[in-house]
Amino acid sequence: MVRGLLEAQLRVRVAYTLGYVCLDGYRLCHTPIEGLEQMLRTGIAPGSRINLHAWLTLPSHEIMDPTFWAVFPAHALADERQARGLFLHPDQMSRRSYHPQWVGEGFVRKIGVLEEYEGW
């Protein structure tokens, strides 16, 4: 839903991106490539959890992460908690870096975890 709103307002394609976040050298939501390949081969069992983080990436490489503060409240900066999200270019991030492992919805569709939103 957020991606559609951003694309309409900014008039650019926005990429749904999956991967992990490094914070002060520590990997958050990291799944090794071998684990992702296994999920692609076999899918995941209903109710299973996957250890990946999702964000949106603009063509300018800016990151739009509306969930970081909610998923990792202890690691979010005060202004992120106040704004309820993150919208920065990677060069502006001092303690955190984003590491994409998959771009697009293909992975989450293939393993069976993407739920379509029919609201609004």
Buried (B, 14 or more C-beta within 10 A) or exposed (E): EBBEEBBEEBEEEBBBBBBBBBBEEEEBBBBEEEEBEBBEEEEEEEEEEBEBBBBBBBEEEBBBBBBBBEBBEEBBBEEBEEEEBBBBEEEEBEEBEBEBBBEEBEBBEBBEBEEEEEEE
